[in-house]
Amino acid sequence: MKISVIGCGYVGLVSGTCLAALGHKIIGVDVDAKRVTALTQGQVPIYEPGLSELILAQAAAGRLRFTTDIAEAIQESQSIFIAVGTPPSRKGGADLSMLFAAVDDVLKYANGPKTLVIKSTVPPGTGEIVAQRVASGPHRIEVVNNPEFLREGTAIQDFMQPDRIVFGANSNGGMEVLREIYQPLIDRGYAIFSMSRQSAELTKFASNAMLAMRISFINELSQLALAIGADIESVRVGIGTDKRIGPSFLKAGVGYGGSCFPKDVAALVHQMREFGLEPHLLSGVEKANAGQKRAYATRLIKALSDIKDPQVAIWGLAFKADTDDMREAPSIEIVHALLAAGIKVRVYDPQAMENARRILDKHVIWADGVDECTRGADAVALITDWSIFITQDWGHIASLMRGRHVFDGRNCLSSSKVLAAGLIYRAIGRPELMPGAGKPGSMGMISAG
Ligand SMILES: NC(=O)c1ccc[n+]([C@@H]2O[C@H](COP(=O)([O-])OP(=O)(O)OC[C@H]3O[C@@H](n4cnc5c(N)ncnc54)[C@H](O)[C@@H]3O)[C@@H](O)[C@H]2O)c1
């Protein structure tokens, strides 16, 4: 099928390229001319493992091209995916201005019947508003919802081997078009769930809210674990092995971030209030997340309070590993809290430095690598669990540092290696470990009273 994808960001690029790999002819459209020029020259503006190679292969096969000419793209296509951003609005809901601008383009340039597939994450009920808006035009435009569940860092695999694909349509015709588009994945046995447009919209929000809730749940408990000397990593395994609970999204850390969880939870909270409903649970999820970031920064500041001209090496800025995405990254708040406390902050991230430069305070010191970031630091604060940080030689790291503190914000480092290098290990919701002192009862061991 000939398909246009409006918006060549993380979702539009990945889904457009994967749809090309499934055999469709894709035109990627973006208002950002620089982005389109780069893509046309084979340069991919975001970091996503495997994406560059797949874009080049699909472009070479003649199934994928990029343009800023939205009129031509719409006129040449039977279906139009909208994958533009839906960032938070000032009032706390979703800002749908980019979505409606794209919808208006479809209405303006449609030269025959089309199917408009909303891929962006939108508040429940948005499809209905879009359907009413396009009904004023001369051509029949079917509006369907097809939420995207990909995760940055594993996006291609998530699209090509999905847990499920959700079709939201309020007509048989719309459902049929979605089936035709995804037939190659249906043939491979991937599960399809067909539902109303409103249900599909709510499924996407509910999915992100549930995952954010699990993270906030374990993070909140991690604060109690630290206070009473329990180990949240043992608790995580202890509850995650219960089949009713499961192990996913129960890793304690510095709080969730990224372009989805914060804004989608906020939008859901906002929408519930608009309907006169009180989001008791979800507003707690937000509060717990804000508290988790604060608690990490506060512990760091306290540990360095007696040091003159303290310096921290921040390892990782992206909101998670394997992406360059800095949107709502916990690092932003943590770095700014440290700077506000008069701490010198040196930062390094393997991919997110360029995006971070646009967001972080000008007083941050930018390092070229792990060594440069760490030299002279009183504390290493790991914020993103990139493998380059996990595999460091701790003897070498200790030799670069001035002080002895290691703050593992993702519970991903080997505490024994850190301790063996003579450093103090502080993690999230785990007992603080001093070099030379025996390790307290860990999973599988019961410490005698
Ligand atoms: N990033 C994720 O991991 C993820 C996962 C699932 C769902 N989503 C949802 O998908 C949507 C897109 O997210 P993203 O991260 O890809 O956003 P993004 O900001 O990376 O990309 C959006 C792109 O759309 C372009 N654009 C904006 N208005 C346009 C218009 N009128 N015409 C053409 N192009 C336009 C922008 O220039 C940008 O390149 C959001 O609703 C998001 O919530 C994101």
The ligand as an ORCA input file, in Angstrom:
! r2SCAN-3c Opt
* xyz 0 1
  N       9.185      8.285     21.488
  C       8.598      7.186     21.923
  O       9.224      6.301     22.511
  C       7.127      6.967     21.676
  C       6.581      5.668     21.818
  C       5.232      5.480     21.577
  C       4.425      6.566     21.229
  N       4.966      7.820     21.116
  C       4.097      8.922     20.706
  O       4.316      9.156     19.314
  C       4.206     10.555     19.021
  C       5.476     11.043     18.357
  O       6.543     10.930     19.284
  P       8.070     11.092     18.844
  O       8.883     10.764     20.022
  O       8.313     10.358     17.562
  O       8.101     12.686     18.534
  P       9.281     13.525     17.878
  O       9.181     14.863     18.474
  O      10.555     12.774     17.940
  O       8.894     13.604     16.336
  C       7.826     14.334     15.820
  C       8.186     14.835     14.428
  O       7.020     15.414     13.844
  C       7.398     16.556     13.090
  N       6.207     17.391     12.885
  C       5.552     18.135     13.802
  N       4.468     18.717     13.232
  C       4.432     18.318     11.951
  C       3.542     18.553     10.865
  N       2.449     19.313     10.986
  N       3.822     17.991      9.669
  C       4.925     17.215      9.517
  N       5.786     16.939     10.503
  C       5.550     17.483     11.716
  C       8.509     17.184     13.906
  O       9.306     18.044     13.138
  C       9.268     15.922     14.409
  O      10.297     15.566     13.506
  C       3.879     11.227     20.354
  O       2.478     11.340     20.466
  C       4.399     10.246     21.382
  O       3.710     10.336     22.607
  C       6.299      8.042     21.320
*
